[in-house]
Amino acid sequence: METRTIQTPWAKLFTWEDLSTLAICLALDMLDLLVPFMSTPIYGDILDFSGIAFCVLFFNWIGAITILEIIPGLDIVPLYTISWLTWYLNTSRNKQKRLMAELENWK
């Protein structure tokens, strides 16, 4: 699959993978906050566990932040979006370090 980026002069470069995972995380947070029947114990727990599984499988160890969704009362915190932001900042920093090391080796 070809990776394409959206380029704007005022924003960072996002790949389609970044944007699609952000959309999923935002959707999970919105469902958690805005849909009333998702606050019930059974449906809310199913949503929480599916969101936790997605974040842990996709974001690896950073996705473990979303385990806090199980704690009652923390549903108002957008933990899925926070985990995406943490993952994105971490991967972009690692890409920058690898690029600088590769440029140093090239000289």
MOUR-V146914 format. One record per residue. N is the residue number from 1. RES is the residue in three letters. PSI is psi in degrees with one decimal (999 if undefined). BURIAL is # if it has 16 or more other C-alpha atoms within 10 Angstrom, else .. Layout:
BEGIN
n:N res:RES psi:PSI burial:BURIAL
n:N res:RES psi:PSI burial:BURIAL
END
This chain:
BEGIN
n:1 res:MET psi:133.5 burial:.
n:2 res:GLU psi:135.1 burial:.
n:3 res:THR psi:123.8 burial:.
n:4 res:ARG psi:155.4 burial:.
n:5 res:THR psi:153.7 burial:.
n:6 res:ILE psi:123.0 burial:.
n:7 res:GLN psi:125.2 burial:.
n:8 res:THR psi:147.7 burial:.
n:9 res:PRO psi:-19.8 burial:.
n:10 res:TRP psi:0.9 burial:.
n:11 res:ALA psi:164.7 burial:.
n:12 res:LYS psi:166.0 burial:.
n:13 res:LEU psi:124.7 burial:.
n:14 res:PHE psi:135.1 burial:.
n:15 res:THR psi:167.7 burial:.
n:16 res:TRP psi:-30.7 burial:.
n:17 res:GLU psi:-43.8 burial:.
n:18 res:ASP psi:-46.3 burial:.
n:19 res:LEU psi:-37.7 burial:.
n:20 res:SER psi:-39.8 burial:.
n:21 res:THR psi:-34.6 burial:#
n:22 res:LEU psi:-41.7 burial:#
n:23 res:ALA psi:-40.8 burial:.
n:24 res:ILE psi:-43.9 burial:#
n:25 res:CYS psi:-41.3 burial:#
n:26 res:LEU psi:-39.6 burial:#
n:27 res:ALA psi:-41.4 burial:.
n:28 res:LEU psi:-41.8 burial:#
n:29 res:ASP psi:-40.6 burial:#
n:30 res:MET psi:-42.2 burial:.
n:31 res:LEU psi:-38.9 burial:#
n:32 res:ASP psi:-34.9 burial:#
n:33 res:LEU psi:-39.3 burial:.
n:34 res:LEU psi:-20.2 burial:.
n:35 res:VAL psi:114.8 burial:.
n:36 res:PRO psi:-38.3 burial:.
n:37 res:PHE psi:-8.9 burial:.
n:38 res:MET psi:-8.1 burial:#
n:39 res:SER psi:-12.1 burial:#
n:40 res:THR psi:153.0 burial:.
n:41 res:PRO psi:-45.1 burial:.
n:42 res:ILE psi:-51.9 burial:.
n:43 res:TYR psi:-39.1 burial:.
n:44 res:GLY psi:-40.0 burial:#
n:45 res:ASP psi:-37.3 burial:.
n:46 res:ILE psi:-43.9 burial:.
n:47 res:LEU psi:-43.8 burial:#
n:48 res:ASP psi:-46.7 burial:#
n:49 res:PHE psi:-33.8 burial:#
n:50 res:SER psi:-37.5 burial:.
n:51 res:GLY psi:-40.0 burial:#
n:52 res:ILE psi:-43.5 burial:#
n:53 res:ALA psi:-44.0 burial:#
n:54 res:PHE psi:-48.6 burial:#
n:55 res:CYS psi:-41.1 burial:#
n:56 res:VAL psi:-39.9 burial:#
n:57 res:LEU psi:-36.5 burial:.
n:58 res:PHE psi:-42.7 burial:.
n:59 res:PHE psi:2.4 burial:#
n:60 res:ASN psi:-130.7 burial:.
n:61 res:TRP psi:-24.3 burial:.
n:62 res:ILE psi:-29.9 burial:#
n:63 res:GLY psi:-13.1 burial:#
n:64 res:ALA psi:-15.3 burial:.
n:65 res:ILE psi:-33.5 burial:#
n:66 res:THR psi:-6.1 burial:#
n:67 res:ILE psi:-22.0 burial:#
n:68 res:LEU psi:-15.0 burial:.
n:69 res:GLU psi:-23.7 burial:#
n:70 res:ILE psi:-27.9 burial:.
n:71 res:ILE psi:126.0 burial:.
n:72 res:PRO psi:137.1 burial:.
n:73 res:GLY psi:-18.2 burial:.
n:74 res:LEU psi:10.3 burial:.
n:75 res:ASP psi:-19.0 burial:#
n:76 res:ILE psi:-14.9 burial:.
n:77 res:VAL psi:128.2 burial:.
n:78 res:PRO psi:73.2 burial:#
n:79 res:LEU psi:-31.2 burial:#
n:80 res:TYR psi:-41.1 burial:#
n:81 res:THR psi:-37.0 burial:#
n:82 res:ILE psi:-40.0 burial:#
n:83 res:SER psi:-35.9 burial:#
n:84 res:TRP psi:-44.7 burial:#
n:85 res:LEU psi:-42.1 burial:#
n:86 res:THR psi:-45.0 burial:.
n:87 res:TRP psi:-44.5 burial:#
n:88 res:TYR psi:-45.3 burial:#
n:89 res:LEU psi:-39.7 burial:.
n:90 res:ASN psi:-45.8 burial:.
n:91 res:THR psi:-36.8 burial:.
n:92 res:SER psi:-35.4 burial:.
n:93 res:ARG psi:-41.3 burial:.
n:94 res:ASN psi:-38.1 burial:.
n:95 res:LYS psi:-40.5 burial:.
n:96 res:GLN psi:-41.2 burial:.
n:97 res:LYS psi:-43.4 burial:.
n:98 res:ARG psi:-38.7 burial:.
n:99 res:LEU psi:-43.1 burial:.
n:100 res:MET psi:-41.2 burial:.
n:101 res:ALA psi:-38.3 burial:.
n:102 res:GLU psi:-38.8 burial:.
n:103 res:LEU psi:-37.5 burial:.
n:104 res:GLU psi:-39.9 burial:.
n:105 res:ASN psi:-27.8 burial:.
n:106 res:TRP psi:-33.7 burial:.
n:107 res:LYS psi:999 burial:.
END
